[in-house]
Structures are given as structure tokens and as C-alpha cells.
Amino acid sequence: MSAVNACTRSPIDKTYHDKKRKDFKGHPAEFKKATIALARQRHKVIYRILVKGEIYDASRLAASTVERARNTAV
């Protein structure tokens, strides 16, 4: 539920979900697999905040997302 809601509220999450949908294009459950992938990524962020004590920084997350997109485009 969190991942589905994040797609409508967060541009970073929406971009990641769209990228995963493109990756799973042609699969019978592309939306479901992309949503599970987004949920897993969100779980990793929550884990780092709660267990490792890292501070959430949306700008750092956005910068890493853009950097990763540039590296895969090349």
C-alpha cells in the first residue's frame, strides 16, 4: 500500500516505478512486479533509518537516482 501511494505523491518513487515497469515490459504482471520492486526499495530506506540510524535526506536520494539514471543511459 505504501508503494502504491508513493507513486502518486513522490516524483522520485514515480520515476523508479515507471523505470521498473519499462524493465518488466511484456511480463504478464509488470505493474505488480514494479510495485514490489518499489516497496523493496522503500523498505531499504526505512531499514537504514531505523536500524543503522542514518538521516533521511531527500536531496541526496534524488541526486543518487539522477546519477544512476545517467550511468545507465550511457
Biopython code that builds the backbone (N, CA, C, O; Angstrom):
import numpy as np
from Bio.PDB.StructureBuilder import StructureBuilder

atoms = [
    (1, "MET", "N", (0.827, -1.189, 0.000)),
    (1, "MET", "CA", (0.000, 0.000, 0.000)),
    (1, "MET", "C", (0.877, 1.262, 0.000)),
    (1, "MET", "O", (0.561, 2.251, -0.660)),
    (2, "SER", "N", (1.964, 1.206, 0.740)),
    (2, "SER", "CA", (2.860, 2.353, 0.802)),
    (2, "SER", "C", (3.460, 2.655, -0.564)),
    (2, "SER", "O", (3.560, 3.816, -0.958)),
    (3, "ALA", "N", (3.857, 1.617, -1.282)),
    (3, "ALA", "CA", (4.473, 1.812, -2.594)),
    (3, "ALA", "C", (3.475, 2.374, -3.603)),
    (3, "ALA", "O", (3.824, 3.238, -4.407)),
    (4, "VAL", "N", (2.253, 1.891, -3.564)),
    (4, "VAL", "CA", (1.233, 2.386, -4.489)),
    (4, "VAL", "C", (0.934, 3.850, -4.203)),
    (4, "VAL", "O", (0.804, 4.651, -5.129)),
    (5, "ASN", "N", (0.826, 4.202, -2.932)),
    (5, "ASN", "CA", (0.561, 5.586, -2.548)),
    (5, "ASN", "C", (1.754, 6.482, -2.907)),
    (5, "ASN", "O", (1.570, 7.632, -3.304)),
    (6, "ALA", "N", (2.961, 5.958, -2.768)),
    (6, "ALA", "CA", (4.153, 6.750, -3.068)),
    (6, "ALA", "C", (4.223, 7.121, -4.547)),
    (6, "ALA", "O", (4.775, 8.161, -4.903)),
    (7, "CYS", "N", (3.673, 6.286, -5.390)),
    (7, "CYS", "CA", (3.696, 6.580, -6.837)),
    (7, "CYS", "C", (2.913, 7.844, -7.174)),
    (7, "CYS", "O", (3.223, 8.531, -8.146)),
    (8, "THR", "N", (1.910, 8.144, -6.378)),
    (8, "THR", "CA", (1.106, 9.327, -6.661)),
    (8, "THR", "C", (1.646, 10.577, -5.971)),
    (8, "THR", "O", (1.334, 11.693, -6.387)),
    (9, "ARG", "N", (2.447, 10.406, -4.928)),
    (9, "ARG", "CA", (2.885, 11.549, -4.134)),
    (9, "ARG", "C", (4.346, 11.944, -4.332)),
    (9, "ARG", "O", (4.697, 13.111, -4.157)),
    (10, "SER", "N", (5.187, 11.002, -4.690)),
    (10, "SER", "CA", (6.619, 11.278, -4.784)),
    (10, "SER", "C", (7.113, 11.139, -6.223)),
    (10, "SER", "O", (6.982, 10.070, -6.819)),
    (11, "PRO", "N", (7.678, 12.205, -6.785)),
    (11, "PRO", "CA", (8.185, 12.100, -8.156)),
    (11, "PRO", "C", (9.351, 11.113, -8.275)),
    (11, "PRO", "O", (9.513, 10.473, -9.315)),
    (12, "ILE", "N", (10.162, 10.984, -7.223)),
    (12, "ILE", "CA", (11.277, 10.036, -7.254)),
    (12, "ILE", "C", (10.741, 8.606, -7.323)),
    (12, "ILE", "O", (11.214, 7.795, -8.118)),
    (13, "ASP", "N", (9.752, 8.309, -6.486)),
    (13, "ASP", "CA", (9.175, 6.973, -6.483)),
    (13, "ASP", "C", (8.425, 6.691, -7.780)),
    (13, "ASP", "O", (8.468, 5.572, -8.291)),
    (14, "LYS", "N", (7.749, 7.685, -8.307)),
    (14, "LYS", "CA", (7.032, 7.511, -9.580)),
    (14, "LYS", "C", (8.010, 7.203, -10.705)),
    (14, "LYS", "O", (7.745, 6.335, -11.537)),
    (15, "THR", "N", (9.139, 7.908, -10.738)),
    (15, "THR", "CA", (10.149, 7.672, -11.757)),
    (15, "THR", "C", (10.714, 6.264, -11.638)),
    (15, "THR", "O", (10.891, 5.577, -12.644)),
    (16, "TYR", "N", (10.999, 5.829, -10.408)),
    (16, "TYR", "CA", (11.530, 4.484, -10.193)),
    (16, "TYR", "C", (10.509, 3.434, -10.627)),
    (16, "TYR", "O", (10.865, 2.446, -11.268)),
    (17, "HIS", "N", (9.247, 3.647, -10.279)),
    (17, "HIS", "CA", (8.195, 2.697, -10.650)),
    (17, "HIS", "C", (8.050, 2.632, -12.173)),
    (17, "HIS", "O", (7.914, 1.545, -12.734)),
    (18, "ASP", "N", (8.076, 3.771, -12.832)),
    (18, "ASP", "CA", (7.975, 3.790, -14.298)),
    (18, "ASP", "C", (9.157, 3.080, -14.948)),
    (18, "ASP", "O", (8.995, 2.368, -15.939)),
    (19, "LYS", "N", (10.346, 3.278, -14.382)),
    (19, "LYS", "CA", (11.546, 2.612, -14.904)),
    (19, "LYS", "C", (11.402, 1.095, -14.765)),
    (19, "LYS", "O", (11.725, 0.348, -15.688)),
    (20, "LYS", "N", (10.920, 0.652, -13.618)),
    (20, "LYS", "CA", (10.752, -0.781, -13.400)),
    (20, "LYS", "C", (9.661, -1.352, -14.305)),
    (20, "LYS", "O", (9.777, -2.483, -14.778)),
    (21, "ARG", "N", (8.614, -0.586, -14.544)),
    (21, "ARG", "CA", (7.573, -1.059, -15.474)),
    (21, "ARG", "C", (8.152, -1.242, -16.859)),
    (21, "ARG", "O", (7.807, -2.190, -17.564)),
    (22, "LYS", "N", (9.039, -0.328, -17.251)),
    (22, "LYS", "CA", (9.693, -0.457, -18.546)),
    (22, "LYS", "C", (10.601, -1.688, -18.568)),
    (22, "LYS", "O", (10.679, -2.392, -19.574)),
    (23, "ASP", "N", (11.290, -1.941, -17.444)),
    (23, "ASP", "CA", (12.162, -3.118, -17.356)),
    (23, "ASP", "C", (11.380, -4.423, -17.468)),
    (23, "ASP", "O", (11.874, -5.394, -18.042)),
    (24, "PHE", "N", (10.159, -4.454, -16.922)),
    (24, "PHE", "CA", (9.339, -5.660, -16.928)),
    (24, "PHE", "C", (8.334, -5.677, -18.079)),
    (24, "PHE", "O", (7.381, -6.455, -18.056)),
    (25, "LYS", "N", (8.538, -4.830, -19.079)),
    (25, "LYS", "CA", (7.619, -4.743, -20.216)),
    (25, "LYS", "C", (7.457, -6.119, -20.862)),
    (25, "LYS", "O", (8.440, -6.811, -21.128)),
    (26, "GLY", "N", (6.223, -6.502, -21.106)),
    (26, "GLY", "CA", (5.934, -7.783, -21.716)),
    (26, "GLY", "C", (5.648, -8.879, -20.700)),
    (26, "GLY", "O", (5.115, -9.928, -21.062)),
    (27, "HIS", "N", (5.984, -8.661, -19.463)),
    (27, "HIS", "CA", (5.677, -9.631, -18.415)),
    (27, "HIS", "C", (4.198, -9.519, -18.087)),
    (27, "HIS", "O", (3.657, -8.413, -18.078)),
    (28, "PRO", "N", (3.525, -10.638, -17.815)),
    (28, "PRO", "CA", (2.085, -10.560, -17.555)),
    (28, "PRO", "C", (1.707, -9.718, -16.335)),
    (28, "PRO", "O", (0.589, -9.209, -16.259)),
    (29, "ALA", "N", (2.621, -9.571, -15.392)),
    (29, "ALA", "CA", (2.307, -8.815, -14.174)),
    (29, "ALA", "C", (3.313, -7.680, -13.987)),
    (29, "ALA", "O", (3.897, -7.534, -12.913)),
    (30, "GLU", "N", (3.512, -6.880, -15.031)),
    (30, "GLU", "CA", (4.544, -5.832, -14.972)),
    (30, "GLU", "C", (4.265, -4.800, -13.881)),
    (30, "GLU", "O", (5.191, -4.366, -13.195)),
    (31, "PHE", "N", (2.996, -4.400, -13.711)),
    (31, "PHE", "CA", (2.669, -3.411, -12.679)),
    (31, "PHE", "C", (2.942, -3.970, -11.283)),
    (31, "PHE", "O", (3.505, -3.289, -10.426)),
    (32, "LYS", "N", (2.537, -5.211, -11.074)),
    (32, "LYS", "CA", (2.730, -5.850, -9.766)),
    (32, "LYS", "C", (4.220, -5.994, -9.449)),
    (32, "LYS", "O", (4.635, -5.713, -8.324)),
    (33, "LYS", "N", (5.022, -6.423, -10.409)),
    (33, "LYS", "CA", (6.453, -6.601, -10.180)),
    (33, "LYS", "C", (7.138, -5.262, -9.936)),
    (33, "LYS", "O", (8.043, -5.175, -9.106)),
    (34, "ALA", "N", (6.720, -4.223, -10.644)),
    (34, "ALA", "CA", (7.294, -2.894, -10.436)),
    (34, "ALA", "C", (6.922, -2.356, -9.056)),
    (34, "ALA", "O", (7.739, -1.709, -8.401)),
    (35, "THR", "N", (5.712, -2.616, -8.619)),
    (35, "THR", "CA", (5.278, -2.169, -7.296)),
    (35, "THR", "C", (6.039, -2.899, -6.202)),
    (35, "THR", "O", (6.402, -2.291, -5.195)),
    (36, "ILE", "N", (6.285, -4.179, -6.378)),
    (36, "ILE", "CA", (7.067, -4.945, -5.402)),
    (36, "ILE", "C", (8.495, -4.425, -5.348)),
    (36, "ILE", "O", (9.072, -4.316, -4.266)),
    (37, "ALA", "N", (9.071, -4.101, -6.501)),
    (37, "ALA", "CA", (10.435, -3.551, -6.540)),
    (37, "ALA", "C", (10.491, -2.212, -5.810)),
    (37, "ALA", "O", (11.439, -1.951, -5.069)),
    (38, "LEU", "N", (9.490, -1.366, -6.011)),
    (38, "LEU", "CA", (9.444, -0.076, -5.314)),
    (38, "LEU", "C", (9.285, -0.279, -3.810)),
    (38, "LEU", "O", (9.927, 0.412, -3.020)),
    (39, "ALA", "N", (8.441, -1.215, -3.415)),
    (39, "ALA", "CA", (8.250, -1.497, -1.988)),
    (39, "ALA", "C", (9.563, -1.970, -1.361)),
    (39, "ALA", "O", (9.882, -1.598, -0.232)),
    (40, "ARG", "N", (10.320, -2.788, -2.091)),
    (40, "ARG", "CA", (11.607, -3.261, -1.582)),
    (40, "ARG", "C", (12.582, -2.109, -1.399)),
    (40, "ARG", "O", (13.307, -2.061, -0.405)),
    (41, "GLN", "N", (12.607, -1.182, -2.347)),
    (41, "GLN", "CA", (13.489, -0.019, -2.229)),
    (41, "GLN", "C", (13.094, 0.853, -1.042)),
    (41, "GLN", "O", (13.956, 1.349, -0.316)),
    (42, "ARG", "N", (11.802, 1.037, -0.848)),
    (42, "ARG", "CA", (11.333, 1.834, 0.292)),
    (42, "ARG", "C", (11.672, 1.133, 1.601)),
    (42, "ARG", "O", (11.990, 1.790, 2.592)),
    (43, "HIS", "N", (11.608, -0.190, 1.613)),
    (43, "HIS", "CA", (11.968, -0.954, 2.801)),
    (43, "HIS", "C", (13.442, -0.744, 3.139)),
    (43, "HIS", "O", (13.798, -0.609, 4.310)),
    (44, "LYS", "N", (14.288, -0.718, 2.131)),
    (44, "LYS", "CA", (15.719, -0.493, 2.364)),
    (44, "LYS", "C", (15.974, 0.868, 3.004)),
    (44, "LYS", "O", (16.815, 0.986, 3.896)),
    (45, "VAL", "N", (15.259, 1.888, 2.558)),
    (45, "VAL", "CA", (15.420, 3.232, 3.132)),
    (45, "VAL", "C", (14.964, 3.241, 4.591)),
    (45, "VAL", "O", (15.641, 3.800, 5.454)),
    (46, "ILE", "N", (13.823, 2.625, 4.858)),
    (46, "ILE", "CA", (13.311, 2.578, 6.233)),
    (46, "ILE", "C", (14.270, 1.808, 7.132)),
    (46, "ILE", "O", (14.505, 2.204, 8.273)),
    (47, "TYR", "N", (14.821, 0.717, 6.627)),
    (47, "TYR", "CA", (15.785, -0.073, 7.399)),
    (47, "TYR", "C", (17.007, 0.765, 7.766)),
    (47, "TYR", "O", (17.467, 0.738, 8.907)),
    (48, "ARG", "N", (17.530, 1.511, 6.788)),
    (48, "ARG", "CA", (18.708, 2.341, 7.063)),
    (48, "ARG", "C", (18.398, 3.415, 8.103)),
    (48, "ARG", "O", (19.255, 3.751, 8.920)),
    (49, "ILE", "N", (17.194, 3.949, 8.078)),
    (49, "ILE", "CA", (16.826, 4.980, 9.051)),
    (49, "ILE", "C", (16.662, 4.381, 10.448)),
    (49, "ILE", "O", (17.210, 4.902, 11.419)),
    (50, "LEU", "N", (15.912, 3.293, 10.545)),
    (50, "LEU", "CA", (15.587, 2.736, 11.853)),
    (50, "LEU", "C", (16.731, 1.937, 12.476)),
    (50, "LEU", "O", (17.002, 2.076, 13.669)),
    (51, "VAL", "N", (17.395, 1.115, 11.691)),
    (51, "VAL", "CA", (18.394, 0.213, 12.260)),
    (51, "VAL", "C", (19.788, 0.834, 12.266)),
    (51, "VAL", "O", (20.497, 0.760, 13.269)),
    (52, "LYS", "N", (20.173, 1.435, 11.171)),
    (52, "LYS", "CA", (21.524, 1.979, 11.077)),
    (52, "LYS", "C", (21.624, 3.408, 11.594)),
    (52, "LYS", "O", (22.726, 3.922, 11.791)),
    (53, "GLY", "N", (20.487, 4.049, 11.815)),
    (53, "GLY", "CA", (20.489, 5.398, 12.367)),
    (53, "GLY", "C", (20.862, 6.484, 11.377)),
    (53, "GLY", "O", (21.229, 7.586, 11.783)),
    (54, "GLU", "N", (20.774, 6.195, 10.085)),
    (54, "GLU", "CA", (21.075, 7.218, 9.078)),
    (54, "GLU", "C", (19.959, 8.259, 9.049)),
    (54, "GLU", "O", (18.819, 7.985, 9.425)),
    (55, "ILE", "N", (20.310, 9.436, 8.603)),
    (55, "ILE", "CA", (19.341, 10.527, 8.495)),
    (55, "ILE", "C", (18.815, 10.549, 7.066)),
    (55, "ILE", "O", (19.591, 10.497, 6.111)),
    (56, "TYR", "N", (17.495, 10.627, 6.923)),
    (56, "TYR", "CA", (16.877, 10.674, 5.602)),
    (56, "TYR", "C", (17.128, 12.028, 4.973)),
    (56, "TYR", "O", (16.841, 13.065, 5.571)),
    (57, "ASP", "N", (17.659, 12.015, 3.777)),
    (57, "ASP", "CA", (17.937, 13.237, 3.040)),
    (57, "ASP", "C", (17.375, 13.078, 1.634)),
    (57, "ASP", "O", (17.971, 12.397, 0.800)),
    (58, "ALA", "N", (16.237, 13.699, 1.369)),
    (58, "ALA", "CA", (15.567, 13.547, 0.073)),
    (58, "ALA", "C", (16.423, 14.067, -1.068)),
    (58, "ALA", "O", (16.393, 13.504, -2.162)),
    (59, "SER", "N", (17.187, 15.129, -0.839)),
    (59, "SER", "CA", (18.020, 15.662, -1.922)),
    (59, "SER", "C", (19.141, 14.687, -2.273)),
    (59, "SER", "O", (19.499, 14.553, -3.443)),
    (60, "ARG", "N", (19.694, 14.009, -1.274)),
    (60, "ARG", "CA", (20.733, 13.009, -1.543)),
    (60, "ARG", "C", (20.159, 11.824, -2.308)),
    (60, "ARG", "O", (20.800, 11.283, -3.210)),
    (61, "LEU", "N", (18.949, 11.428, -1.940)),
    (61, "LEU", "CA", (18.284, 10.335, -2.639)),
    (61, "LEU", "C", (18.001, 10.712, -4.087)),
    (61, "LEU", "O", (18.206, 9.908, -4.997)),
    (62, "ALA", "N", (17.533, 11.933, -4.297)),
    (62, "ALA", "CA", (17.259, 12.388, -5.658)),
    (62, "ALA", "C", (18.536, 12.458, -6.476)),
    (62, "ALA", "O", (18.546, 12.070, -7.644)),
    (63, "ALA", "N", (19.618, 12.950, -5.875)),
    (63, "ALA", "CA", (20.892, 13.046, -6.586)),
    (63, "ALA", "C", (21.409, 11.670, -6.969)),
    (63, "ALA", "O", (21.918, 11.491, -8.076)),
    (64, "SER", "N", (21.291, 10.697, -6.080)),
    (64, "SER", "CA", (21.764, 9.351, -6.406)),
    (64, "SER", "C", (20.898, 8.717, -7.488)),
    (64, "SER", "O", (21.398, 7.961, -8.320)),
    (65, "THR", "N", (19.605, 9.021, -7.480)),
    (65, "THR", "CA", (18.707, 8.494, -8.508)),
    (65, "THR", "C", (19.063, 9.066, -9.877)),
    (65, "THR", "O", (19.097, 8.339, -10.870)),
    (66, "VAL", "N", (19.326, 10.367, -9.925)),
    (66, "VAL", "CA", (19.708, 11.011, -11.188)),
    (66, "VAL", "C", (21.050, 10.463, -11.673)),
    (66, "VAL", "O", (21.219, 10.190, -12.862)),
    (67, "GLU", "N", (21.988, 10.305, -10.766)),
    (67, "GLU", "CA", (23.318, 9.776, -11.116)),
    (67, "GLU", "C", (23.204, 8.364, -11.679)),
    (67, "GLU", "O", (23.854, 8.034, -12.671)),
    (68, "ARG", "N", (22.387, 7.536, -11.053)),
    (68, "ARG", "CA", (22.198, 6.172, -11.517)),
    (68, "ARG", "C", (21.553, 6.168, -12.901)),
    (68, "ARG", "O", (21.912, 5.353, -13.751)),
    (69, "ALA", "N", (20.618, 7.059, -13.126)),
    (69, "ALA", "CA", (19.946, 7.135, -14.437)),
    (69, "ALA", "C", (20.927, 7.572, -15.520)),
    (69, "ALA", "O", (20.882, 7.070, -16.643)),
    (70, "ARG", "N", (21.803, 8.499, -15.184)),
    (70, "ARG", "CA", (22.824, 8.929, -16.154)),
    (70, "ARG", "C", (23.769, 7.813, -16.492)),
    (70, "ARG", "O", (24.140, 7.649, -17.655)),
    (71, "ASN", "N", (24.175, 7.033, -15.498)),
    (71, "ASN", "CA", (25.118, 5.942, -15.743)),
    (71, "ASN", "C", (24.509, 4.842, -16.576)),
    (71, "ASN", "O", (25.214, 4.223, -17.373)),
    (72, "THR", "N", (23.219, 4.571, -16.423)),
    (72, "THR", "CA", (22.586, 3.522, -17.224)),
    (72, "THR", "C", (22.271, 4.018, -18.630)),
    (72, "THR", "O", (22.148, 3.208, -19.549)),
    (73, "ALA", "N", (22.138, 5.320, -18.820)),
    (73, "ALA", "CA", (21.834, 5.869, -20.141)),
    (73, "ALA", "C", (23.047, 5.838, -21.057)),
    (73, "ALA", "O", (22.916, 5.841, -22.281)),
    (74, "VAL", "N", (24.219, 5.807, -20.457)),
    (74, "VAL", "CA", (25.469, 5.834, -21.251)),
    (74, "VAL", "C", (25.796, 4.524, -21.822)),
    (74, "VAL", "O", (26.808, 4.385, -22.510)),
]
sb = StructureBuilder()
sb.init_structure("model")
sb.init_model(0)
sb.init_chain("A")
sb.init_seg("    ")
for serial, (resi, resn, name, xyz) in enumerate(atoms, 1):
    if name == "N":
        sb.init_residue(resn, " ", resi, " ")
    sb.init_atom(name, np.array(xyz, "f"), 0.0, 1.0, " ", f" {name:<3s}", serial, name[0])
structure = sb.get_structure()
